[in-house]
């Protein structure tokens, strides 16, 4: 596999073609795959976000995709999680799909980032949070290679009902957004990047972010 090839992980939830097309449009060498070996040999990994935390983790563990991702991240391979793909690297999530795949309140994530994912709650605002909203960069985020040439307050497109909780390491928060509560809408820790919004649906700003990730993969 080419050293700079980016694997977009297919965990059989939703349409991945818009992510793949957008990354290709900014110069990325993309392969969409559900094969742990292909994922493990890629020069960069994108985990898109469709479906529930429990559904996704059930499939990724059973298929050994999760093992491939964790191994690659530990070797320093650049990783970008999008929407649900931002949430799955954390310790645990409260989003269940109604069965009892795991006992207890929480579903364990891939656990290479610390903290929890919880539901957005509001008696006034509509949940899920769907539409354009602002990205407020932190000092950490202004140093993040993912946000080169991204303006403070840029509008990006969200569609989600769950978000990172306050128990995550605040030192990795690259951006925050407010909707029902203030939540981390982007994180960065070494070779791990994650965004709660959808860059593939976020017009010029989203393409800039994806182009920056391609540059990270290329070194």
N, C-alpha and C positions, 0 to 999 in steps of 0.2 A: 504494500500500500504506500502511496506517496506520503512523504513525511508531513506535508502540509494539508493532507486531506482531512476534512471535517465530517465526522459522523453525526448525522441527525438521527437520534434514537427513535425507532418505531416501536412503541409498546401497545400498538393496536387500539389506540383511542384517538379518534378524530383525524382530521386532514392535516398532514404534515407538509403538503406540497407548497403552501404559501411561505413557510419558513425556508424550505430548500430553495425555492425560486428567488427569494429575497437575498439569501446568502450568495447564491450564484450571481445575482445581478450586481453585487458589489465586489466580485472577483474571487469569491471563495470556491474551492474545489470540494464539492459536496457529494456525499453518498448517504442515502437513507437506508438504514439497516436495523433489523431486529436481532442480528447475530452477535453474541457477546464477543466472539473472536474479532470480528470486524471492528466493533466498538473499541475493544482493548488495544487494537493496533493503530487506531487513528491518531493523527497529530493534533486534533482538537475534537471536542465533544459538545454538541448542543442537545439539551433535553427539553423538548417543547412541553407545553402545558395544556392538556385537555383531559377531563375526567376527574375522578375523586382521588384523594390521597390514598385511601385504602385499596381501591381498585388498581391504581398504578403500582403501588408497592407490592401487592400480591403478585402481579404479573412479572414485575422486574426481579423479584426474588426467585420465583419459580423458574424463570427463564435464564437466570444467572446474569442478566444485564446489570443488576445492582452490583454484583461482585466485580464486573468488568469496569464499571464507572469508578468505584472506590479504589481499585488497583491503579487505574490511570491517573486519578487525582493525586494519589499518594506518590506517583512517579513524576508529578509536576506537569502533566498534560493540561492545557487550558480547557476549562469547562465553563459553559454558559447555560444556566437554567432559565427558562422562560415560563412565567405564570406558575402553574403547578410545578414546573421544573425548577423554579426557585425554592419551592417549599420542601420538596422531597429530600434534599441533602441534610435537612435539620433533624434533630433528635426524634421529634414526634409530632403528630398532627391529630386533631380532634374530628376530622371529617371521616365519617363512616359511611358505608354503602348499605347498611341494614342487616348484614349477616354478622357472624361471630367469628370471622377469620382470626381475630386476636381478642383475647379476653381483656376486660378492663376498658377504661375510658379512652385510652390513647392508642393510636396506631404508630409503631416505630417506623422512622424514616431511615435513610442511609447513614445518618449520624456522623458525617464528617464536618458538620457545622453544629454548634450548640444552640438549643432553644426550641421553641414550640410554634405551632401554627394553629390559630384559633379563628372562629367565625366572626365576621363583622356583624355587630348587633346594633339595631337602631329602631326606635319607634316612630321616627320621622322620615328618615331617608330610605330609599328603596335598596334592598339587597336582593340580588347581586349588584355590585358596583359595576355599571356598564357605561362606557363612554370615555370622552377625553377628560384628562385631569392633569394637574401640574406636577412637575418633578422638581423638588427642591433639594439641590445638591448640598451635602455636608462638606466640611473641610477635607475629609477623607475622599469624598467623591470627586472633588475638584482635582485631586491627584490621580484619580483612577484612569487608566488607559482606555477604558470603555467609553468615557465621557469627554474625550478630546473633541473640541468644537461643538459641544452640546451646551446650549445656553441655560443659565439658571431660570427656572420657571417654565421650561419647555413643556409643551403639551404632548402627552402620549396617551395611547389607547388602552384602557383597562376592561377586563371582564372577569370578575371573580367574586366569590362570597367569603373566602378565607384569606387571612393575611398573617404575616409574622407577628408574634406577640412581643411584649416588652422584655421577655427574659432572654432574648438573643444578646450576643456580645455587641454592645453599642459601638465598639471600635471598628466593626466591619461595615457599618451602615454607610452606604454611599449616597443615598437619596431617601427622602421621606415624602409622603403624600398624605393629605388628610381627607378621609371620607368615613364618617361615623366615628372614627378615631384616627389618630396619627399613627401610621405604620411605616415600616421600612419598605420602600418600593424598589430599592436596589441595594445589593451587598457586594462587597469585594474583599476577598481574603486570599492573598498570594495569587495562585493560578485559578481560583474559583470566583466566578462572576455570576450574579443572579439578578433578574429583573422581574417584578411582579406584573408589569404591563407587557403588551405584545409589540415588540419592535417591528415585526413584519406587517403590522397594521397601523404603524405610527408615522407614516409619510416620510418626509425628508429626515426628521430627527431619528426615526427608527432605523433608516438605512445607514445613517452616520454611525449609530451604535454598532450595527452588524459589521460595517466596514472596519470599525476599530477592532472588533473581535477577530476578524480575519487577519488584521495586522499583528495582533498578539500571537496568533497561531504561527504566523510566518516568522515571528521573532524579530 
